[in-house]
Amino acid sequence: ATHGTGQSLGCLASEITAVRLMQANGNILEGSLKGNPDLVKAAQVSLGALGVLLEATVKVCPAFNLHRRTWAEPIDSILEAAAARWNTHRNFEFFYIPFSGYGINIAHDQTDAPATERPPSEDEAGLAMIRSVRNRFKWSTVLRRKLLGAGLKRMTAENVVGPSAKLLASTRSTRFNEMEYHLPVESGLDVFREVVSYIEAKRRDVFFPIEVRKTAADEGWLSPFQNAPRISIAVHTAAEDSYDWLFDGIEPIFKAAGGRPHWGKLHSLGHNDFLALYPDFQKFIGLRKQLDPDGVFMTPAIARYWEEGQ
């Protein structure tokens, strides 16, 4: 359920309108939203458990330009304005820099304006800077907050126009581990506050920005966005740093709020959890057993999802 951000934009899987699937026995199944819609809704997010996806019909649109703006702002101001910004912008998200009191807004809007020159990305340099502040001043959260806040106040805002495919894609050179959960819109920002409070009270080693996005509802049986829009909160740790605390400290916050984990990122949930989170989970299990009764496509990584008691 790969996703970006945008109040009216669903995840990538929700754009699939038809599929061609090969079962474990070699039989070919076809389905569309107009004919055999259940197969499509199950296959949109299937974790490879139904069979080999041979073809997918995906809704697309003509290429277009976006107007991109980024700017730093106190996190309390961002949280106050977040709902309005999701209403206003085609794409809106923000990153919070732990122990800074500041976040970075990113907004995109479709435009007919011609592309402008875009300066080189400063993302990696900025990440190196906040890592350096962590390394040198982990012992003092007060000093760390002053230094990071001062630096973010001077951040150069970005204001450019370019092709959507280029502006929405970012190079991530620094390796990291990540836990992302998708929360009900009504509680998402409160959950974010709770996550920040936990990190800033107990995890002085954390420097990676926390990412917050929003995605529209869809009907995929295993889509985290099934039946309602969700606010996504992603917590990262550098690859060389410990990430056990994500399970001990952050995941309980997400779970208590009814969060659904990103299928491709860190989480500890199993069969019983997903039965409670997904209305059509049992239907998916029934279809999986029907299409792959011998478990040819079962793997140790996903076995805990389908097996009772896990």
N, C-alpha and C positions, 0 to 999 in steps of 0.2 A: 504493500500500500504506500508506495513512494509518493511523497507529497511536497508541496511548496507552501505558500501561504496566500490567503485571499478569502475573504468572507463568502464570495460567490463561486469559488473555485474548488472543485472536488479533487481527490487524489488521482494519480495517474491511472490506477486500476479502474476507477469509475468511468473512464472514457471508453472502455472496451464495450462494444455493442454486439460482437459475435465472436465465436471461438470454434476452432477445429482441434479436437483432442484425441490422442491415441491412448487407449487403455493398455493395461499390462498384457492382455492377451492378443494385442494387435488390432483389435476393432477400432474403427474410426467413428467418433461421435461429432456431430455438428449442432450448434445451437446459436440462437440470436435472441434479442430481447423481444422479438415478435413471434418467434417459434422456439420453444424450449427455453424460456427465460431463466428457469431455475439453474440450468447448467451454466449459463453465463454468470449469474450472480454468485454461484459457487466457485467458478473458475477465475473470477476477477482477482480474488486473493485466495490461493489454494495451497501455497507453500510446496508445490510440486507433488502434493499427496494424491491428486486425482488421476494423473497420467502425464503424458508428454504433450505440452501445448505446441501444436504444429503451426497454427495460424491464429492471429487475433485481428479483428477489425477495430480500429481505434479512431475516434472522432478527432479531427484536426481542423485547423483554420489557416488562412493565409498568414504568412510571416508579417510581423509588425514591429514598430519601434516602441520603446518605452522611455519615459522620462524618469530617471533615477535620482533620488535625493537621499543622502545620509547625513545625520547630524547627531551630536551628543546632547544629552539633556539629563537633569536629575531624575532618578528612577521614579520618584513619587509623581513627578509631572507626567512621565510616560504612562504610568499606570492609570492616572486620572484621565488621560486623553486616548488610551488604547481603543476603547470601544468606538469612539467617534472616528478614529483613524482607520479602523477596519471598515467602517461604513463608507468612508470617503475614498480610500485608495484601492486600486485594483489589487495590489499586493502590499501588505504591511507586516512587518515583523520587528522585533527588537532583541538586542543582546544586552544582558546585564553583566557588568564587570564586577566580580566579587570583591568586596572590601573597598569599593570606590564610591558608592552612592550614586553612580552615574550609569546610564545605559546608552546604547547607540541605536537610533531609529533607522530603518531602511524602508523606503516607500517607492513603489513603481506605479506609473500610470501610463496607459496607452496614449500615443500621440502620433500625429501626422508630421511632426517637425522632423527635419533632417538630422542625421547623426552628428554629434559633436566629438571633438577629441577627448578621450578619456585618459587621465593621468595614470601612471602605474599604480597597481594596488599596493596599499600600505598594510594589508591585513597581517602578513607574517611579521613585519617589523613591529607592528603594534602588539602582537602576541608575545614576541620576544621581550618587549619592554615590560609588559605586565608580569611576565615570568621573572624577569630580573628584579623587579620590585619585590615580588614574593620571596625570592631567594635571599635578598639582602635585608628585608624588613619584616620577615614573618613573625618576629618576636613582638612587633608593635602594630596592632591593627589601627590605632589612631594615626600614626605616622604614615602607614600604608594608605589609609583613606585620603589623607591630605595630598600625598604625592600623586596618587592615581587621579584624584579629583581635579587637581591642578592641570595635569596633563590632558585629561579629557576635555576640560574647558577650552583648551587651546586647539583641540582637534579641528583639522580642516574639513569643512563640510563638502560633500560631493554633490554636484548638480550637473548631470550629463544626460544626453540622449543617445540611444544606440539600439541595435537589434536585440530583441528580447532574448534570443538564444545566447547572446554574449553577456548581457547584463544580469541575467538570472543565474548564470553558472559561475561558481567560484572555485579557484584552485585551493586545495587544502594540502599543503606540504608537510605540516606538522602532524605526526601520527597521534591518535588519541583513542580512548575507549569512551563509550557513550551509552547512557540510559535515557530513553525518551518515552514518555507516556502521554496519552491523549485524554484530556480531562473534559468533563462537562463544562460548557461555556459559563454556566452560572457560578461555578466555583473555581474556574481555572486560575484567575489572577490571585485569589486568596491562597490557593495551593502554591503558586509561585512565591508569594510572600513567606509562606511557611518554609519552603525549600531554602530560600535565602537566609532566613533566620537560623535554620539548622546549620548551614554551611558556615555562616559568619560567627556562630557561637562555638562550633566544634571542629571545624576543618580549616585551619589556617594554611594548610598546604595547597588549597585549591586556588587556582588563578584563571582557569579556562572560563571564557564567557558562557553564560547560560542563555540558551536561545528559546524564544517564545514566538509561536506562530498560530495561525487559525486556518481551519479547512472546513469546507462545506460538507453537508450530509450526503450520503449515498445509500445504496441498497445492497451492496455486496455482503454476502453472508458472514464473511470473516473480516470485513473491512473495519478498522478501528473507528471509522466515521459513520458506521451504519446507523441510520434513523435519526441522527442529530449532528449538528456541527460540533467540532471539538477544538479546544485550545491545546496545543502541543507544547510541552516543556521538555527541553533536552539539556541534560547535565553531563558535562564532559570532564575527563581527567586525561592528563598527558600520558602517553603510552608507557612511560617509564615509572609512573606513579601508581600507588595502590588504588584499586577501585572497589575493594570489598565493601567499603563504607556506603557505596551506592545501594547495595542490597540491604545493609543493616539500618541505614539512616534515611535514605531518600525514598526507596521503594515503598516502605510502609506508609509514607505520606501520600504517595500516589494511589496506593491500593485503597486506603481509607476513603479517598474522595471518589472512588468508582472509576479510576483511570484504566485505560486499556493500553497495554504496552505496544510499542513498535515491534512488529514480528521479527525484524532483522537486527535488533539491537539488544543490549543486555536486559534480561529480566529473569525471574525465577518462577513464573506462573506455570501451572499445569492444568490437567483436564478439568478438575473441579472448579478451578478459578474461571476458566473460559465458559463453562456451562452457565455460570452466574452472570457473566459479562455479555454474552452473545445470544440473543433470542433464537437464532437459527443454528446454533452450534451442533445440537443433536441431529438436525437435518443434514448438516454437512458430514457428520460422522456416518450417518446411514448411507449417504451417496458414496462416500469414500469406500465403505465396505462393499457396496454394490459394484463399483467400478474396479476395485483392486482387492478382491476377497483374500488373496494369498499374501498381501502386504509386500508386493514387489517394490513399491515406492516408499515403504516405511524405512525410516532411518533412526538411529539412536537419538539424534538431536530433536526430532519431532514426535517420537513415540510417546513421550509423556503428555502430549496434547490430546491424544486419542484414547489412551488407556485409562479406564476407570480407576479411581483411587489415587491418581497421581496429583 
